Amino acid sequence: MITSGSMPFLQYWVAARPMPGERESGDQYVIAPHAQGVLIAVVDGLGHGEDASIAAKAAVSTLAEHADEPLAVLMQRCHQELRKTRGAVLTAASINAADNTLSWVAVGNVEGMLLRAAPDAKPISILPRGGIIGDRLPALLPASLPICAGDFLLFATDGICSAFLHGLRHVEQPQQLVNQIFYAHARDTDDALVLGVLWTGESKDSTVVRN
C-alpha cells in the first residue's frame, strides 16, 4: 500500500505491505509533530505476522505519545514498553524546526539516510547500534546535523534489499524514488516498508500521522 501526506514543515510518502501470506505487518512508522518540530520513526517488529505487529505498534504508540522528549529518553521508554513483546529494531529522527537541526538514532537494521538538496552533496547514512528494543538496549548517542529545506530523509526496513543504497542521490520526484525502491527491492520473505520525508521548512496545520 502506498500513501502520502503533508503536515507542518514536511511532505511524506510511504510504501508498505506485510509479508505475502500475512494479514498484519511488523513494519510500522510514525510522524508526530510536537511543540519544537516533528518526530519521525520507522519500527520493525522482530519476525513477521501478528506478534511482530504487536511489538511495532507498541513502539509507535509510545513514540507518538512522547514525541517531544529527547531521543535517548524515548528509546528507553520504548525499551521498557516492549519488554513484554518479542521486541523490535527502530530508527528515529527528531527535527527542531526553530533552528533546523536533526537528531537521529538507530538500534538495529532499519536504514536511515539523509539526501541533501544541494546537487553535489553526498548522502549521509545513520550509524546504527546493535541491539533489540525490549531485549538488549545499547548505549545511545544520538547524532545531530543541520537540515535544510529540500533535504530528503529516507528510511527502509530490512524487508527492502540494501542494494537500493548503491548510487542513491537526491531526486526531484521523491514519490517516484520511494515507489522505485519499494517495487524494485522489496523481499517476498519479510514485511517491507519505505518512508520518504521531504523537509520543506514551511508550517501548516498538523495532526499526528501514523499507519
C-alpha distance (Angstrom), angle and dihedral (degrees) to the residues before:
residue distance angle dihedral
M1 . . .
I2 3.81 . .
T3 3.80 122.6 .
S4 3.79 136.1 168.0
G5 3.77 138.9 -171.6
S6 3.78 148.2 151.5
M7 3.79 137.7 -126.3
P8 3.79 136.9 159.7
F9 3.79 111.6 -30.6
L10 3.80 97.7 -6.5
Q11 3.77 153.2 54.6
Y12 3.80 122.4 -147.6
W13 3.79 142.4 -164.8
V14 3.79 126.7 -167.6
A15 3.79 132.2 -173.8
A16 3.80 116.1 -170.4
R17 3.80 144.6 152.2
P18 3.81 138.4 165.3
M19 3.77 120.0 -108.1
P20 3.81 109.2 -75.9
G21 3.79 107.9 -87.2
E22 3.82 94.5 26.9
R23 3.80 126.1 101.8
E24 3.81 97.9 -156.2
S25 3.77 131.6 46.7
G26 3.78 129.0 -139.8
D27 3.82 89.9 -156.8
Q28 3.80 109.9 91.5
Y29 3.81 138.0 160.6
V30 3.79 138.8 -159.3
I31 3.80 132.9 -162.1
A32 3.80 109.6 -173.0
P33 3.81 123.9 175.7
H34 3.79 116.8 -148.4
A35 3.80 137.4 175.4
Q36 3.82 94.8 -79.9
G37 3.79 99.1 37.5
V38 3.79 134.2 -69.5
L39 3.80 141.1 -43.8
I40 3.80 118.8 -141.2
A41 3.80 122.6 -173.7
V42 3.79 142.4 162.5
V43 3.80 119.9 -155.9
D44 3.82 128.6 -165.1
G45 3.80 114.5 -164.6
L46 3.78 110.7 -147.7
G47 3.77 113.0 -92.6
H48 3.79 118.1 -9.8
G49 3.79 141.2 -83.9
E50 3.80 130.0 47.0
D51 3.81 98.7 -25.9
A52 3.80 92.0 49.8
S53 3.79 89.7 48.3
I54 3.81 91.9 51.4
A55 3.81 91.3 53.5
A56 3.80 94.3 46.0
K57 3.80 94.2 47.0
A58 3.80 91.0 50.2
A59 3.80 89.1 55.3
V60 3.82 92.8 46.0
S61 3.80 91.5 50.8
T62 3.81 92.0 49.9
L63 3.81 92.6 47.1
A64 3.80 93.4 49.3
E65 3.82 93.2 47.2
H66 3.82 93.6 51.4
A67 3.80 100.4 29.4
D68 3.82 94.5 137.4
E69 3.81 94.8 58.5
P70 3.84 124.6 99.3
L71 3.78 113.0 -86.1
A72 3.81 95.3 -116.0
V73 3.82 89.8 54.5
L74 3.80 91.2 46.5
M75 3.78 92.3 52.0
Q76 3.79 90.4 50.4
R77 3.80 89.7 51.7
C78 3.79 91.1 50.7
H79 3.80 90.7 47.0
Q80 3.79 91.8 55.7
E81 3.80 93.4 43.9
L82 3.80 93.4 49.8
R83 3.81 96.6 49.6
K84 3.80 87.9 94.5
T85 3.83 91.8 52.8
R86 3.80 134.3 61.3
G87 3.82 88.5 -94.1
A88 3.78 135.4 -121.4
V89 3.78 146.0 -133.5
L90 3.77 120.6 -126.8
T91 3.78 147.0 175.4
A92 3.80 119.6 -150.1
A93 3.79 133.2 -175.3
S94 3.81 126.3 -169.1
I95 3.79 117.3 -163.5
N96 3.80 122.7 -160.7
A97 3.80 106.1 -147.5
A98 3.80 94.3 -164.7
D99 3.80 96.0 64.3
N100 3.84 100.6 14.4
T101 3.78 96.3 -119.3
L102 3.77 126.1 147.3
S103 3.80 125.8 -153.2
W104 3.78 119.1 -171.4
V105 3.77 140.6 173.7
A106 3.80 135.3 -178.2
V107 3.79 132.8 -159.5
G108 3.78 109.8 -171.9
N109 3.77 131.9 -10.2
V110 3.80 107.8 -38.5
E111 3.80 102.0 127.9
G112 3.80 118.1 -127.7
M113 3.80 124.5 -173.8
L114 3.80 136.3 168.6
L115 3.81 115.3 -148.7
R116 3.79 110.6 -161.5
A117 3.80 122.4 -133.9
A118 3.81 89.9 -135.7
P119 3.83 106.6 95.7
D120 3.80 96.3 -134.1
A121 3.82 97.7 41.4
K122 3.79 117.4 112.9
P123 3.83 119.8 -126.3
I124 3.79 115.9 -102.4
S125 3.82 118.4 -138.9
I126 3.77 124.6 -158.1
L127 3.80 116.6 -116.7
P128 3.82 107.2 -129.0
R129 3.78 126.0 -148.7
G130 3.79 119.3 -137.3
G131 3.78 115.8 -112.0
I132 3.79 145.9 84.5
I133 3.79 125.3 -101.0
G134 3.80 104.8 -123.2
D135 3.80 94.6 24.1
R136 3.81 117.3 37.7
L137 3.80 115.2 11.7
P138 3.82 113.7 -171.7
A139 3.79 126.1 -149.7
L140 3.79 106.5 -74.9
L141 3.80 123.9 -136.9
P142 3.82 109.0 168.6
A143 3.80 113.1 -153.1
S144 3.82 121.9 -135.7
L145 3.78 130.9 -152.3
P146 3.81 138.6 156.8
I147 3.78 120.8 -91.4
C148 3.80 125.7 -157.9
A149 3.78 135.2 -162.2
G150 3.78 107.8 -82.7
D151 3.81 95.4 30.1
F152 3.80 113.5 132.3
L153 3.80 126.2 -144.1
L154 3.79 117.3 -155.5
F155 3.82 126.3 -168.1
A156 3.81 127.8 -178.9
T157 3.80 134.0 175.3
D158 3.80 122.4 -136.4
G159 3.79 88.3 -96.1
I160 3.81 82.8 81.2
C161 3.82 113.6 74.3
S162 3.81 109.2 -116.8
A163 3.81 90.3 -129.4
F164 3.81 86.5 91.1
L165 3.81 88.7 75.4
H166 3.80 94.3 67.2
G167 3.78 112.4 105.0
L168 3.81 93.2 -7.7
R169 3.81 114.1 167.5
H170 3.77 137.1 166.9
V171 3.81 114.0 -80.9
E172 3.79 134.0 -166.3
Q173 3.81 92.9 -126.7
P174 3.84 107.7 57.7
Q175 3.81 94.4 174.8
Q176 3.79 90.9 55.8
L177 3.79 90.5 50.0
V178 3.81 92.6 51.6
N179 3.81 91.4 47.4
Q180 3.79 93.0 46.6
I181 3.81 93.4 50.4
F182 3.79 92.3 47.1
Y183 3.79 99.0 47.3
A184 3.79 95.1 40.0
H185 3.80 99.1 43.8
A186 3.83 111.0 24.8
R187 3.82 111.6 122.6
D188 3.80 121.0 -133.2
T189 3.81 90.5 -144.5
D190 3.82 98.3 65.6
D191 3.78 146.2 26.0
A192 3.81 111.4 -81.5
L193 3.80 136.0 -154.7
V194 3.80 136.6 168.9
L195 3.81 121.1 -174.3
G196 3.79 123.3 -171.5
V197 3.81 121.9 -171.5
L198 3.82 124.0 -171.3
W199 3.81 112.9 -157.5
T200 3.83 107.4 -141.5
G201 3.81 99.3 167.4
E202 3.81 89.2 -140.5
S203 3.81 120.4 124.9
K204 3.81 122.7 -132.5
D205 3.79 136.7 158.1
S206 3.79 110.8 -65.7
T207 3.77 147.0 -155.6
V208 3.77 131.3 177.7
V209 3.78 109.5 -92.8
R210 3.77 125.3 -157.8
N211 3.78 135.5 148.7
